């Protein structure tokens, strides 16, 4: 992602996560607020961080898909980063801030304390979903992870995504119910690279 694509990438994630179970639980079902809150939060806590590595998928010059990842131990926000994002989060989340902070706290508690790449969010603009864009982003990034012989980790609260991530080698290693939503924490060991050599 180039710096000029940040606004578009945040918009895509906001739209992609407007109907996300966790997000809707935080905002008590208000999809418009879910979109706005996600857009602000993802800029401050994910895509706008120096520690983030962001891939974008484009169609006709337009950003239609986004994958964010950060390498451990910088995948979690530091104390200074948390303080910097609070004013923006108060403005956009309002009374939902306490629920949002609870979600982030539980997720942070499950974050593995060993080297890994922490993926997320991964999102595709709703009008472009179902075309394999998210899979292509995930495949491209996991290739890089495997080249570095690194593990990968992510969270999901969407049942169909569990099956998708399992196809890419992730396995559920923990679960937590947060505000009535089943959150799965998934880990993936580095896959051996196909070096093109054949056994003789």
Rosetta silent file (secondary structure, phi, psi, omega in degrees, C-alpha in Angstrom):
SEQUENCE: XXXXXXXXXXXXXXXXXXXXXXXXXXXXXXXXXXXXXXXXXXXXXXXXXXXXXXXXXXXXXXXXXXXXXXXXXXXXXXXXXXXXXXXXXXXXXXXXXXXXXXXXXXXXXXXXXXXXXXXXXXXXXXXXXXXXXXXXXXXXXXXXXXXXXXXXXXXXXXXXXXXXXXXXXXXXXXXXXXXXXXXXXXXXXXXXXXXXXXXX
SCORE:     score description
SCORE:     0.000 S_00000001
   1 L     0.000  133.834  173.908    0.000    0.000    0.000 S_00000001
   2 L   -88.546  157.563  177.906    1.242    3.447   -0.824 S_00000001
   3 H   -54.726  -32.787 -179.229    0.539    6.330    1.596 S_00000001
   4 H   -69.039  -16.516 -178.553   -1.890    7.756   -0.985 S_00000001
   5 H   -94.726    0.736 -175.581   -3.979    4.577   -0.751 S_00000001
   6 H   -60.110  -47.475 -178.721   -4.533    4.751    3.026 S_00000001
   7 H   -59.003  -46.783 -178.189   -7.931    6.489    2.853 S_00000001
   8 H   -64.869  -39.505  179.760   -9.259    4.044    0.269 S_00000001
   9 H   -64.921  -41.912  177.916   -7.912    1.040    2.207 S_00000001
  10 H   -64.231  -38.345  178.391   -9.575    2.228    5.431 S_00000001
  11 H   -63.559  -43.361  179.130  -12.845    2.737    3.556 S_00000001
  12 H   -59.938  -46.537 -179.859  -12.703   -0.816    2.175 S_00000001
  13 H   -64.128  -40.879  177.297  -12.134   -2.284    5.646 S_00000001
  14 H   -57.946  -45.008  179.100  -14.957   -0.149    7.082 S_00000001
  15 H   -68.701  -41.749 -177.255  -17.374   -1.430    4.454 S_00000001
  16 H   -66.307  -30.769 -175.808  -16.152   -5.028    4.693 S_00000001
  17 L  -103.566    8.009 -178.495  -16.553   -5.137    8.487 S_00000001
  18 L   -63.313  -28.126  179.056  -19.820   -3.178    8.832 S_00000001
  19 L  -110.148   19.519 -179.787  -21.734   -6.447    9.294 S_00000001
  20 L   -70.052  136.322 -177.636  -19.013   -8.258   11.244 S_00000001
  21 H   -54.925  -47.384  179.095  -20.369  -10.047   14.367 S_00000001
  22 H   -61.475  -46.051 -177.076  -17.856   -8.522   16.808 S_00000001
  23 H   -62.836  -43.604  179.292  -18.268   -5.037   15.384 S_00000001
  24 H   -65.582  -34.755  176.891  -22.052   -5.227   15.488 S_00000001
  25 H   -65.130  -38.980 -179.879  -21.907   -6.474   19.093 S_00000001
  26 H   -63.841  -41.393 -175.048  -19.723   -3.500   20.036 S_00000001
  27 L  -100.638   12.236  177.949  -22.136   -0.960   18.466 S_00000001
  28 L    55.547   44.447  171.037  -25.308   -2.874   19.383 S_00000001
  29 L    87.728    1.294 -178.362  -26.317   -3.588   15.779 S_00000001
  30 L   -84.753   98.320 -175.468  -25.826   -0.133   14.213 S_00000001
  31 H   -63.422  -37.212  179.423  -24.184   -0.954   10.838 S_00000001
  32 H   -63.992  -42.682  178.052  -23.525    2.694    9.924 S_00000001
  33 H   -67.947  -36.992  178.205  -21.740    3.239   13.238 S_00000001
  34 H   -59.893  -43.899  179.808  -19.898   -0.071   12.793 S_00000001
  35 H   -63.176  -48.670 -179.154  -18.565    1.106    9.425 S_00000001
  36 H   -62.017  -46.246 -177.579  -17.468    4.520   10.777 S_00000001
  37 H   -63.951  -43.808  179.993  -15.879    3.083   13.909 S_00000001
  38 H   -63.303  -41.173 -179.016  -14.021    0.386   11.992 S_00000001
  39 H   -61.348  -43.309  179.140  -12.738    2.907    9.467 S_00000001
  40 H   -70.445  -44.703 -176.842  -11.312    5.156   12.206 S_00000001
  41 H   -64.768  -41.136 -176.722   -9.980    2.286   14.321 S_00000001
  42 H   -68.514  -31.937  176.036   -8.250    0.525   11.440 S_00000001
  43 H   -66.434  -47.250 -174.228   -6.454    3.734   10.438 S_00000001
  44 H   -75.914  -40.470 -170.018   -5.209    4.412   13.966 S_00000001
  45 H  -103.678   -8.237 -176.579   -4.531    0.883   15.225 S_00000001
  46 H  -133.133  -82.129 -169.224   -3.641   -1.060   12.073 S_00000001
  47 H   -64.168  -28.361 -177.221   -3.048    0.378    8.594 S_00000001
  48 L   -88.229    0.527 -177.780   -1.539    3.656    9.745 S_00000001
  49 L   -82.681  146.782  176.400    1.093    2.096   12.016 S_00000001
  50 L   -64.326  -28.066 -177.655    4.773    2.012   11.071 S_00000001
  51 L   -77.914  -11.263 -175.391    4.838   -1.662   12.146 S_00000001
  52 E   -83.568  144.353  172.317    2.140   -2.639    9.650 S_00000001
  53 E  -116.923  118.494 -172.400    2.715   -4.289    6.302 S_00000001
  54 E  -120.031  126.820  172.829   -0.303   -3.731    4.070 S_00000001
  55 E  -103.725  141.300  174.540   -1.137   -5.417    0.785 S_00000001
  56 E  -124.887  148.994  171.771   -3.880   -4.037   -1.427 S_00000001
  57 E  -108.537  136.365 -177.658   -5.728   -5.537   -4.369 S_00000001
  58 E  -125.977  146.806  172.978   -6.813   -3.113   -7.059 S_00000001
  59 E  -131.400  122.889 -178.315   -9.229   -3.267   -9.939 S_00000001
  60 L    58.852   32.795  179.960   -9.159   -0.480  -12.491 S_00000001
  61 L    82.912   -2.459 -177.133   -6.884    1.532  -10.194 S_00000001
  62 E  -102.469  135.027  176.493   -9.358    1.272   -7.302 S_00000001
  63 E   -70.338  122.694 -179.171   -8.487   -0.421   -3.999 S_00000001
  64 E  -122.039  -12.428  179.154  -10.918   -3.335   -3.584 S_00000001
  65 E  -148.155  149.785 -176.124   -9.121   -5.565   -1.068 S_00000001
  66 E  -142.168  136.917  171.323   -6.801   -5.087    1.900 S_00000001
  67 E  -129.753  125.526  176.702   -4.623   -7.358    4.042 S_00000001
  68 E  -110.070  142.810  174.926   -2.819   -5.992    7.088 S_00000001
  69 E  -149.554  150.160  176.186   -0.096   -7.811    9.001 S_00000001
  70 E  -140.457  142.795 -177.039    2.416   -6.939   11.688 S_00000001
  71 E   -86.956  136.654  175.038    5.365   -8.926   12.960 S_00000001
  72 L   -61.686  140.673    8.919    5.617   -9.945   16.620 S_00000001
  73 L   -93.482    7.595 -176.864    6.379   -8.339   19.052 S_00000001
  74 L   -89.871   11.665 -179.210    5.154   -5.121   17.391 S_00000001
  75 L   -74.745  -22.167  175.756    1.800   -6.611   16.391 S_00000001
  76 L   -98.510  147.199  179.042    0.183   -5.250   19.566 S_00000001
  77 L   -64.895  137.595  173.281   -0.155   -1.524   20.220 S_00000001
  78 L   -78.306  169.000 -177.700    2.379   -0.036   22.600 S_00000001
  79 H   -58.272  -42.698  179.664    1.277    2.151   25.529 S_00000001
  80 H   -65.171  -39.692  178.253    2.047    5.359   23.628 S_00000001
  81 H   -64.189  -40.751  179.139    0.108    4.186   20.575 S_00000001
  82 H   -61.183  -42.967  179.667   -2.904    3.339   22.736 S_00000001
  83 H   -64.136  -36.972 -178.609   -2.881    6.819   24.258 S_00000001
  84 H   -68.530  -30.896 -176.769   -2.676    8.448   20.816 S_00000001
  85 H   -88.166  -14.034 -176.434   -5.721    6.618   19.462 S_00000001
  86 H   -56.084  -48.850 -178.568   -7.998    7.175   22.476 S_00000001
  87 H   -57.675  -43.500  179.625   -9.304   10.644   21.427 S_00000001
  88 H   -64.905  -39.869 -179.007  -10.277    9.424   17.949 S_00000001
  89 H   -69.179  -36.352  177.317  -11.886    6.298   19.365 S_00000001
  90 H   -62.861  -43.553 -179.341  -13.878    8.286   21.942 S_00000001
  91 H   -61.433  -43.727 -173.800  -15.227   10.538   19.163 S_00000001
  92 H   -88.923  -32.688 -175.785  -16.320    7.696   16.918 S_00000001
  93 H   -91.014  -32.283 -178.765  -17.230    4.968   19.446 S_00000001
  94 H    57.737 -126.337 -177.469  -18.807    7.029   22.207 S_00000001
  95 H   -68.832  -14.962  179.148  -20.501    4.722   24.691 S_00000001
  96 H   -79.873   -5.565 -175.737  -19.345    1.702   22.684 S_00000001
  97 H   -59.109  -42.284 -178.469  -15.713    2.414   23.627 S_00000001
  98 H   -61.592  -41.191  178.718  -15.790    0.189   26.743 S_00000001
  99 H   -67.607  -38.413  178.037  -17.074   -2.769   24.685 S_00000001
 100 H   -63.975  -42.733  179.267  -14.482   -2.101   22.003 S_00000001
 101 H   -65.305  -36.218  177.509  -11.687   -1.996   24.599 S_00000001
 102 H   -62.361  -46.055  178.778  -12.913   -5.285   26.105 S_00000001
 103 H   -58.731  -48.671 -179.050  -12.714   -6.968   22.703 S_00000001
 104 H   -63.174  -36.553  179.775   -9.195   -5.632   22.080 S_00000001
 105 H   -64.849  -45.921 -179.844   -8.081   -6.698   25.577 S_00000001
 106 H   -64.654  -42.153  177.585   -9.263  -10.295   25.135 S_00000001
 107 H   -60.662  -43.709 -179.291   -7.664  -10.490   21.693 S_00000001
 108 H   -63.935  -36.025  178.963   -4.379   -9.139   23.072 S_00000001
 109 H   -63.719  -29.560 -178.975   -4.429  -11.718   25.886 S_00000001
 110 H   -88.146  -11.037 -177.756   -4.586  -14.517   23.296 S_00000001
 111 L   -61.003  125.460 -177.492   -1.801  -13.127   21.121 S_00000001
 112 L   -60.215  142.219 -179.819    1.021  -15.726   21.137 S_00000001
 113 L   -96.064   45.715  176.934    4.154  -14.717   23.018 S_00000001
 114 L  -149.195  161.153 -173.412    6.464  -16.159   20.384 S_00000001
 115 L   -55.404  133.181  177.797    7.588  -15.031   16.918 S_00000001
 116 L  -168.753  166.228  167.574    4.807  -14.821   14.331 S_00000001
 117 E  -101.718  126.966 -179.291    3.136  -12.585   11.780 S_00000001
 118 E   -98.051  113.097 -178.958   -0.228  -11.352   13.043 S_00000001
 119 E   -93.027  144.436  173.670   -2.676  -11.017   10.162 S_00000001
 120 E   128.788  144.335    0.580   -5.750   -8.830   10.179 S_00000001
 121 E   -78.642  158.718  171.202   -7.824   -7.241    9.210 S_00000001
 122 E  -122.630  121.746 -176.929   -8.324   -8.854    5.823 S_00000001
 123 E  -148.638  151.344  178.193  -11.241   -7.370    3.917 S_00000001
 124 E  -126.590  138.708  177.297  -12.726   -6.998    0.465 S_00000001
 125 L   -51.999  133.065 -176.615  -15.153   -4.307   -0.689 S_00000001
 126 H   -50.743  -35.293 -179.009  -18.654   -5.855   -0.525 S_00000001
 127 H   -72.041  -13.395 -177.526  -19.242   -5.323   -4.275 S_00000001
 128 H  -113.694    6.094 -179.818  -16.099   -7.326   -5.073 S_00000001
 129 L   -71.141  154.055  179.167  -16.528  -10.187   -2.612 S_00000001
 130 L    84.833    7.109 -179.211  -16.760  -13.746   -3.895 S_00000001
 131 L  -106.841    4.890  179.079  -14.187  -13.215   -6.648 S_00000001
 132 L    86.518   10.615 -177.566  -11.188  -14.722   -4.841 S_00000001
 133 H   -67.113  -46.659  178.985   -9.582  -11.372   -3.974 S_00000001
 134 H   -61.431  -41.488  178.376   -9.213  -12.156   -0.260 S_00000001
 135 H   -62.945  -41.117 -179.644   -7.771  -15.588   -1.057 S_00000001
 136 H   -64.492  -42.001  177.611   -5.271  -14.049   -3.491 S_00000001
 137 H   -62.576  -45.840 -178.794   -4.118  -11.521   -0.881 S_00000001
 138 H   -63.431  -44.491  179.549   -3.797  -14.246    1.749 S_00000001
 139 H   -61.290  -44.014 -179.668   -1.916  -16.575   -0.599 S_00000001
 140 H   -63.145  -43.960 -177.827    0.515  -13.819   -1.607 S_00000001
 141 H   -71.040  -40.057 -179.573    1.248  -12.818    1.976 S_00000001
 142 H   -65.593  -28.055  174.841    1.593  -16.372    3.261 S_00000001
 143 H   -61.978  -44.169  177.690    4.140  -17.049    0.523 S_00000001
 144 H   -63.341  -43.092  178.639    6.257  -14.239    1.995 S_00000001
 145 H   -60.063  -44.611 -179.657    5.737  -15.605    5.513 S_00000001
 146 H   -65.843  -37.228  177.367    6.828  -19.066    4.379 S_00000001
 147 H   -61.235  -29.034  178.446    9.917  -17.669    2.644 S_00000001
 148 L   -92.150    2.543 -177.948   10.902  -16.229    6.034 S_00000001
 149 L    54.002   42.851 -178.276   10.063  -19.530    7.767 S_00000001
 150 L  -108.345  151.882  173.453    7.697  -17.636   10.063 S_00000001
 151 L   -82.522  164.318  177.981    4.472  -18.690   11.730 S_00000001
 152 E  -132.601  154.171 -175.344    1.227  -16.762   11.215 S_00000001
 153 E  -145.815  147.126  175.418   -1.666  -15.976   13.539 S_00000001
 154 E  -157.970  167.649  174.634   -5.106  -14.404   13.233 S_00000001
 155 E  -118.621  148.567  172.651   -8.474  -14.040   14.915 S_00000001
 156 E  -148.913  148.814  176.587  -11.886  -14.591   13.358 S_00000001
 157 L  -122.577   14.735 -177.864  -15.478  -14.454   14.513 S_00000001
 158 L  -115.303  119.946 -175.180  -17.000  -15.611   11.208 S_00000001
 159 H   -54.939  -47.522 -176.087  -17.715  -19.337   10.851 S_00000001
 160 H   -64.512  -25.713  178.783  -17.143  -19.518    7.072 S_00000001
 161 H   -72.800  -28.396  177.937  -13.748  -17.851    7.516 S_00000001
 162 H   -59.591  -48.819  179.916  -12.590  -20.633    9.849 S_00000001
 163 H   -62.101  -39.319  178.330  -12.971  -23.166    7.022 S_00000001
 164 H   -62.201  -49.193 -177.549  -11.209  -20.795    4.586 S_00000001
 165 H   -66.287  -33.229  176.649   -8.252  -20.257    6.880 S_00000001
 166 H   -62.126  -35.067  177.559   -8.002  -23.989    7.579 S_00000001
 167 H   -63.585  -24.781  179.251   -7.522  -24.521    3.825 S_00000001
 168 L   -94.597    8.929  175.138   -4.480  -22.243    4.109 S_00000001
 169 L    98.108    2.010  177.402   -2.998  -24.293    6.961 S_00000001
 170 L   -80.125  151.357  175.015   -4.359  -22.431    9.994 S_00000001
 171 E  -133.979  143.558  176.985   -5.775  -24.365   12.960 S_00000001
 172 E   -69.786  123.672 -179.867   -7.944  -23.127   15.822 S_00000001
 173 E  -111.824  -12.526  177.782   -5.758  -23.050   18.931 S_00000001
 174 E  -163.411  161.054  177.043   -8.117  -21.221   21.308 S_00000001
 175 E  -138.975  153.849  173.835  -11.635  -19.822   21.548 S_00000001
 176 E  -151.737  135.740  174.054  -13.298  -17.090   23.586 S_00000001
 177 E   -91.114  120.719 -178.823  -16.859  -15.893   23.790 S_00000001
 178 E  -123.809  117.590 -177.904  -16.865  -12.102   23.776 S_00000001
 179 L    52.638   37.472  178.155  -20.213  -10.304   24.085 S_00000001
 180 L    83.018    3.091 -177.869  -21.914  -13.513   22.962 S_00000001
 181 E  -106.024  133.102  179.722  -19.714  -13.910   19.854 S_00000001
 182 E   -80.885  107.336  178.478  -17.579  -17.028   19.307 S_00000001
 183 E   -98.283  130.271  177.374  -14.037  -15.802   18.586 S_00000001
 184 E  -109.811  138.009  178.486  -11.515  -18.267   17.186 S_00000001
 185 E  -111.819  123.907 -168.857   -7.753  -17.770   17.466 S_00000001
 186 E  -123.622  139.888 -175.942   -5.848  -19.517   14.685 S_00000001
 187 E  -123.484  145.571  177.679   -2.184  -20.442   14.247 S_00000001
 188 E  -137.844  121.757  173.596   -0.252  -21.577   11.180 S_00000001
 189 L   -74.285  154.340  178.568    3.230  -23.044   11.137 S_00000001
 190 L   -61.674  137.807  178.634    5.372  -22.084    8.128 S_00000001
 191 L   -87.058  144.678  176.709    4.714  -24.332    5.155 S_00000001
 192 L   -65.430  138.405 -179.615    7.689  -25.919    3.364 S_00000001
 193 L   -79.382  140.665  174.302    8.441  -24.116    0.142 S_00000001
 194 L   -78.840  109.073 -175.518    8.186  -25.997   -3.133 S_00000001
 195 L   -87.849    3.617  177.340   11.714  -25.577   -4.441 S_00000001
 196 L    81.498   -2.582 -179.692   10.880  -27.034   -7.834 S_00000001
 197 L   -85.810  143.266  177.782   13.198  -30.038   -7.333 S_00000001
 198 L  -111.397  145.061  177.418   11.931  -33.480   -8.108 S_00000001
 199 L   -70.728  139.523 -177.319   13.005  -36.663   -6.376 S_00000001
 200 L  -112.834    0.000    0.000   15.054  -38.860   -8.726 S_00000001
